Amino acid sequence: MNTLKETQGKMSHDSHYMFTCKQQRSPVWVPGPIIVGAGPSGLAVAACLKDQGVPSVVIERSNCIASLWQLKTYDRLRLHLPKKFCELPLMPFPEDYPTYPNKQQFVEYLEAYAKRFGINPVLNSRVERAEYDESVGMWRVWSVGMKGEVVEYVCRWLVVATGENAEEVVPEIEGMVEFGGEMKHTSEYKNGSVYKGKKVLVVGCGNSGMEVCLDLCNHNAKPSLVVRDAVHVLPRDLLGKSTFELCMWLLKWLPMRLVDRFLLFVSWLILGNTARFGLVRPTVGPLELKDMSGKTPVLDVGALDKIKNGEIEIHPSIRRIGHHSVEFVNGDIINFDAIIFATGYKSNVPSWLKEKDLFSEKDGYPRRPFPNGWKGANGLYVVGFTKRGLLGASADAKRIAEDIGKCWKAKANQITMKKR
């Protein structure tokens, strides 16, 4: 990276946007793209760009790569899909890894991936603002370090890789301040050892909520689960294969709705009627629902048996919270020692990216659905927002690298021709 002296005179700071930092350096010119976020998606783009011969700079707000996995996940977490559907481009998982790698194995894979492709992110650096400067045809990106130091980068391409899980979502419920017990998001939950013998309410019945309840059971806690909406629960494995892998194979030959009917029938044979235990299925099939809304079905790894035998109690939506108690919409009032919110995450893109065409200001997602949401105007790209996990992110990473690579090589050819 070299200082961009040519643009210093042209690119003055906006009068309405000034950092309070004492140390502000000259703009730093990045010849290749800037990638915001060093999670799996950002690493995938950087590796694919490297394969195209394009250098990049990755900026990460945390002190490590894959911070969501390393810092904000529970101990028992495993990949929900087989490893071959979760590997990043250009490097498969080690052959001796199990079908569903655990948290530590996945982190080790990502660290090896970064090392192999020479990806060294700028850590502990939060991007506070990024905007396109039409006067020079470049992106201006401001980041702030741990000590408040500001760095302004200038680049031709900007890749948004902060992902769908940038910020925790915790609902506002009447009476939360009165509870008096522990309340936390699953991003702070590691294991159930500290909850032995305690009554814990888990809010949210996605994969995380189900697994946290299972983990609490395994640590002799007394968990309850709030199920606010209809939910599809499927076996993780069907007929000796992963449910996801079987679906992908069937979709090659059959329409989605027919595959959904097959899934529901086999799930009913294996799991029974989940509505009997408070888990009512949506009217739309699991694959169709995922395609329409991005809502992922729960892949059961043992929680359903605990629900069936009463070790995990099911409750409807919360009306209000009291002192160590929760009142539900059906009128029940039950005491709890702790509440854990398995209520997911959201994008934070609108808070820092000053752009209104590619991203929706409402939810921070690309306005155009997969597979058409990966590219915007003026060299803006996005990866990791497909609601299709690592498989979708890898596909977009390849597209982005190929697109930038063409521009990079065309520019290199122009320079070569001029020299001649």
C-alpha positions in Angstrom: 0.0 0.0 0.0 1.3 3.4 -0.9 0.1 6.9 0.2 -2.3 8.3 -2.4 -0.7 11.7 -2.8 -2.5 12.3 -6.1 -5.9 12.5 -4.4 -5.1 14.3 -1.2 -6.0 17.7 -2.7 -9.2 16.4 -4.2 -10.6 14.4 -1.4 -11.3 16.7 1.5 -13.3 15.4 4.5 -17.0 16.2 4.5 -17.8 19.0 7.0 -20.6 16.9 8.6 -18.4 13.9 9.2 -15.3 14.3 11.3 -13.7 11.9 13.7 -12.7 13.2 17.1 -9.4 11.3 16.9 -6.2 13.2 17.5 -4.2 11.2 15.0 -5.4 11.3 11.4 -3.0 10.1 8.7 -3.0 10.8 5.0 -5.2 8.7 2.8 -3.8 5.2 2.1 -4.1 3.9 -1.4 -5.1 0.3 -1.8 -4.4 -0.9 -5.4 -6.8 -3.9 -5.1 -10.1 -4.2 -3.3 -10.8 -3.5 0.4 -12.8 -6.4 2.0 -14.7 -5.4 5.1 -15.0 -8.5 7.4 -12.6 -11.4 8.0 -15.2 -14.1 8.5 -15.5 -17.1 6.1 -17.0 -15.0 3.4 -14.3 -12.3 3.5 -11.6 -15.0 3.6 -13.1 -16.7 0.6 -13.1 -13.5 -1.5 -9.5 -12.7 -0.5 -8.3 -16.2 -1.5 -10.2 -16.2 -4.8 -8.7 -12.7 -5.6 -5.2 -14.0 -4.8 -5.9 -16.9 -7.2 -6.7 -14.2 -9.8 -3.5 -12.3 -9.0 -5.3 -9.5 -7.4 -4.1 -8.2 -4.0 -6.6 -7.1 -1.3 -6.8 -5.6 2.1 -9.1 -7.2 4.7 -10.3 -5.0 7.6 -11.7 -6.8 10.7 -13.2 -5.1 13.8 -12.3 -8.0 16.1 -8.9 -9.3 17.2 -9.1 -12.5 15.1 -10.5 -14.0 12.0 -13.9 -15.7 12.1 -14.8 -13.8 15.3 -18.4 -15.0 15.3 -17.1 -18.6 15.4 -14.3 -18.0 17.8 -15.9 -15.6 20.2 -19.7 -15.8 20.0 -20.6 -19.5 19.7 -21.3 -22.2 22.2 -18.9 -25.1 22.9 -21.0 -28.0 21.5 -21.6 -26.3 18.1 -20.9 -28.3 15.0 -21.6 -27.5 11.3 -25.2 -28.4 10.6 -24.4 -29.4 7.0 -21.8 -32.0 5.8 -18.3 -30.6 5.4 -18.3 -30.8 1.6 -21.1 -28.2 1.5 -19.2 -25.9 3.9 -15.7 -25.8 2.5 -14.4 -22.6 1.0 -13.1 -22.2 -2.6 -9.8 -23.7 -3.5 -9.2 -25.7 -0.3 -11.2 -28.7 0.9 -11.5 -29.8 4.5 -8.9 -32.3 5.7 -9.9 -35.9 4.9 -9.7 -37.0 8.5 -12.3 -34.4 9.6 -15.7 -35.9 10.5 -18.8 -35.3 8.3 -19.9 -32.6 10.7 -16.8 -30.8 11.9 -17.0 -29.2 15.4 -16.4 -25.6 16.2 -12.7 -25.9 16.9 -12.1 -28.0 13.8 -13.8 -25.4 11.6 -11.8 -22.5 13.2 -8.6 -24.5 12.6 -9.6 -25.0 9.0 -10.2 -21.2 8.5 -6.9 -20.4 10.1 -5.1 -22.8 7.8 -7.0 -21.3 4.9 -5.9 -17.8 5.8 -2.3 -19.0 6.2 -2.3 -20.9 2.9 -3.4 -17.8 0.9 -1.4 -15.3 2.8 -4.4 -13.4 4.2 -3.4 -11.1 7.0 -6.3 -8.9 8.0 -6.0 -5.5 9.6 -7.4 -6.5 13.0 -9.0 -4.4 15.8 -10.1 -1.9 13.1 -13.8 -1.0 12.9 -15.0 0.5 9.6 -17.1 3.5 10.6 -17.9 4.9 7.2 -17.5 4.0 3.5 -18.7 6.0 0.6 -18.1 6.4 -3.1 -16.4 9.7 -4.2 -17.6 10.5 -7.7 -15.1 13.3 -8.1 -12.2 10.8 -8.3 -14.1 7.6 -9.0 -12.9 5.9 -5.8 -14.2 4.5 -2.6 -13.2 6.2 0.6 -13.2 4.0 3.7 -12.6 5.2 7.3 -11.6 2.8 10.0 -10.9 3.4 13.7 -8.4 1.4 15.7 -8.4 0.4 19.4 -6.7 3.6 20.5 -9.0 5.8 18.4 -6.6 6.2 15.5 -8.3 6.8 12.2 -7.1 5.4 8.9 -8.6 6.6 5.6 -8.3 4.1 2.8 -8.9 4.8 -0.9 -9.7 2.0 -3.3 -11.3 1.2 -6.7 -13.3 -1.8 -5.3 -15.1 -2.4 -2.1 -16.4 -5.8 -0.9 -18.9 -5.9 1.9 -18.3 -9.1 3.9 -19.7 -8.2 7.3 -22.4 -10.9 6.9 -25.9 -11.5 8.1 -24.8 -12.1 11.7 -23.0 -8.8 12.4 -25.1 -7.6 15.4 -27.1 -9.5 18.0 -30.9 -9.2 18.0 -32.6 -9.0 21.4 -36.3 -8.2 21.4 -37.7 -5.5 23.7 -40.2 -7.2 26.1 -42.2 -5.4 28.7 -40.7 -5.7 32.2 -37.2 -6.8 31.2 -35.7 -4.4 33.6 -37.6 -6.0 36.5 -36.3 -9.6 35.9 -33.4 -9.4 38.3 -31.9 -12.7 37.1 -29.3 -13.3 34.3 -30.4 -12.4 30.8 -28.0 -13.0 27.8 -27.9 -13.6 24.1 -26.7 -16.9 22.8 -23.6 -15.0 21.6 -22.5 -15.0 25.3 -23.5 -18.6 26.0 -20.7 -21.2 26.1 -22.2 -24.2 27.9 -24.7 -25.2 30.6 -22.3 -26.0 33.4 -23.2 -22.8 35.4 -26.9 -23.5 35.1 -27.0 -26.9 36.9 -30.3 -27.2 38.7 -31.5 -23.9 37.5 -34.7 -23.1 35.5 -33.7 -21.4 32.2 -36.0 -20.0 29.6 -34.6 -20.1 26.0 -36.3 -17.6 23.7 -36.2 -18.7 20.0 -36.7 -22.2 18.5 -34.2 -22.2 15.6 -31.1 -24.4 15.5 -29.3 -22.4 18.2 -32.3 -22.4 20.6 -32.8 -26.1 20.2 -29.1 -26.9 20.7 -28.8 -24.6 23.8 -31.8 -26.4 25.4 -30.2 -29.8 24.6 -26.9 -28.6 26.1 -28.7 -27.3 29.2 -30.3 -30.7 29.7 -27.0 -32.4 29.4 -25.7 -30.2 32.2 -28.7 -31.1 34.4 -30.4 -27.7 34.1 -34.2 -27.3 33.6 -34.7 -25.6 30.3 -37.9 -24.3 28.7 -38.3 -23.1 25.1 -40.4 -20.3 23.8 -41.8 -21.2 20.4 -43.4 -18.1 18.9 -43.9 -19.2 15.3 -44.5 -22.3 13.3 -41.3 -24.3 12.7 -40.1 -27.2 10.6 -38.1 -29.8 12.5 -36.3 -32.3 10.3 -33.9 -35.2 11.1 -30.3 -34.2 10.5 -29.8 -37.5 8.6 -32.3 -39.4 6.4 -31.9 -42.9 4.9 -28.2 -42.9 5.8 -27.4 -39.6 4.2 -27.5 -36.0 5.5 -31.0 -34.5 4.9 -29.4 -31.5 3.1 -27.4 -33.8 0.8 -30.5 -35.9 0.0 -32.5 -32.8 -0.8 -29.8 -31.5 -3.2 -29.9 -34.8 -5.0 -33.7 -35.0 -5.2 -34.0 -31.4 -6.5 -32.0 -32.5 -9.6 -34.9 -34.7 -10.6 -38.0 -33.5 -8.8 -39.8 -30.1 -8.3 -39.3 -28.4 -5.0 -42.8 -29.0 -3.7 -42.6 -32.7 -4.4 -39.3 -32.9 -2.5 -41.0 -31.0 0.4 -43.8 -33.6 0.5 -41.3 -36.4 0.6 -39.3 -34.6 3.4 -42.4 -34.1 5.5 -43.7 -37.6 5.1 -40.3 -39.2 6.0 -39.9 -36.8 8.9 -43.4 -37.7 10.2 -42.3 -41.4 10.1 -39.1 -40.7 12.0 -40.1 -37.9 14.4 -43.8 -38.3 14.6 -46.3 -35.4 14.7 -44.3 -32.5 16.1 -47.4 -30.4 16.6 -48.4 -32.7 19.5 -45.4 -31.4 21.4 -46.0 -27.7 20.6 -43.9 -27.5 17.4 -46.5 -26.7 14.7 -45.3 -26.9 11.2 -45.7 -24.0 8.7 -48.2 -24.5 5.9 -45.4 -24.0 3.4 -42.9 -26.8 3.0 -39.3 -26.5 4.5 -37.5 -26.0 1.2 -40.0 -23.6 -0.3 -40.0 -21.6 3.0 -36.2 -21.4 2.9 -36.3 -20.3 -0.7 -39.0 -17.6 0.0 -37.9 -16.2 3.3 -34.4 -17.6 4.1 -35.9 -19.3 7.2 -33.9 -22.4 7.9 -35.5 -25.6 9.2 -34.3 -27.0 12.4 -32.1 -30.1 11.9 -32.6 -32.1 15.0 -29.6 -33.5 16.9 -31.4 -34.8 20.0 -33.5 -31.9 21.4 -36.8 -33.3 20.1 -36.4 -36.4 22.3 -35.9 -34.2 25.3 -39.1 -32.3 24.3 -41.1 -35.5 24.0 -40.1 -36.8 27.4 -40.7 -33.5 29.1 -37.1 -32.5 29.9 -37.6 -29.4 27.7 -40.9 -27.6 28.2 -42.5 -25.7 25.4 -44.2 -22.3 26.0 -45.9 -19.8 23.7 -44.9 -16.1 23.2 -44.0 -13.9 26.2 -46.5 -11.3 27.3 -44.3 -9.7 29.9 -41.4 -10.3 32.2 -41.6 -9.8 36.0 -39.2 -10.3 38.9 -37.6 -13.8 38.2 -40.9 -14.6 36.4 -42.3 -14.7 32.9 -46.0 -14.3 31.9 -46.9 -16.0 28.6 -49.7 -15.1 26.2 -51.7 -18.1 27.4 -51.8 -16.6 30.9 -49.2 -19.0 32.5 -46.8 -17.3 34.9 -43.6 -19.3 35.7 -40.5 -18.5 37.7 -37.1 -18.7 36.0 -33.5 -18.1 37.1 -32.2 -17.0 33.7 -33.3 -16.1 30.2 -31.2 -16.8 27.1 -32.2 -15.1 23.9 -31.6 -17.3 20.8 -33.1 -14.6 18.7 -30.5 -14.4 16.0 -28.5 -11.6 14.4 -28.9 -8.8 11.9 -26.8 -6.9 9.3 -25.2 -3.7 10.4 -24.4 -2.4 6.8 -26.7 0.6 6.9 -24.8 2.0 9.9 -21.5 2.4 8.0 -22.0 2.0 4.2 -23.4 5.2 2.7 -25.1 3.7 -0.3 -28.8 3.2 -1.1 -29.0 1.2 -4.4 -27.5 -2.2 -3.6 -28.5 -2.5 0.1 -31.8 -1.9 1.7 -31.7 0.6 4.5 -34.4 -1.3 6.3 -32.7 -4.6 6.9 -29.2 -4.2 5.5 -29.6 -6.9 2.9 -29.1 -6.7 -0.9 -32.3 -5.6 -2.6 -31.9 -8.2 -5.3 -32.2 -11.8 -4.2 -29.7 -14.6 -4.8 -28.0 -15.1 -7.2 -28.2 -11.5 -8.4 -27.3 -9.6 -5.3 -23.6 -9.9 -5.3 -22.7 -6.8 -7.4 -23.6 -3.1 -7.2 -22.5 0.0 -9.0 -19.1 1.7 -8.9 -17.1 -1.4 -7.9 -19.2 -2.3 -4.9 -19.6 -6.0 -4.2 -21.3 -8.1 -1.4 -20.7 -11.6 -0.1 -22.2 -13.6 2.7 -25.8 -12.2 2.4 -27.5 -15.0 0.4 -29.3 -16.7 3.3 -27.7 -19.9 1.9 -24.8 -20.3 4.2 -21.3 -21.0 3.2 -22.4 -22.6 -0.1 -23.9 -19.3 -1.2 -21.0 -17.3 0.0 -18.5 -19.4 -1.9 -20.4 -19.1 -5.1 -20.5 -15.3 -4.7 -16.8 -15.1 -3.8 -15.9 -16.8 -7.0 -18.1 -14.4 -9.0 -16.6 -11.4 -7.3 -13.0 -12.5 -7.8 -13.6 -13.3 -11.5 -15.3 -9.9 -12.1 -12.6 -7.9 -10.4 -9.9 -10.1 -12.0 -11.1 -9.2 -15.5 -10.8 -5.4 -14.7 -7.4 -5.9 -13.0 -6.0 -7.8 -16.0 -7.5 -5.4 -18.5 -5.8 -2.5 -16.6 -2.5 -4.4 -16.5 -2.7 -4.9 -20.3 -3.3 -1.2 -20.8 -0.2 -0.3 -18.8 1.8 -2.9 -20.8 0.6 -1.4 -24.1 1.5 2.1 -23.0 5.0 1.1 -22.1 5.5 -0.4 -25.5 
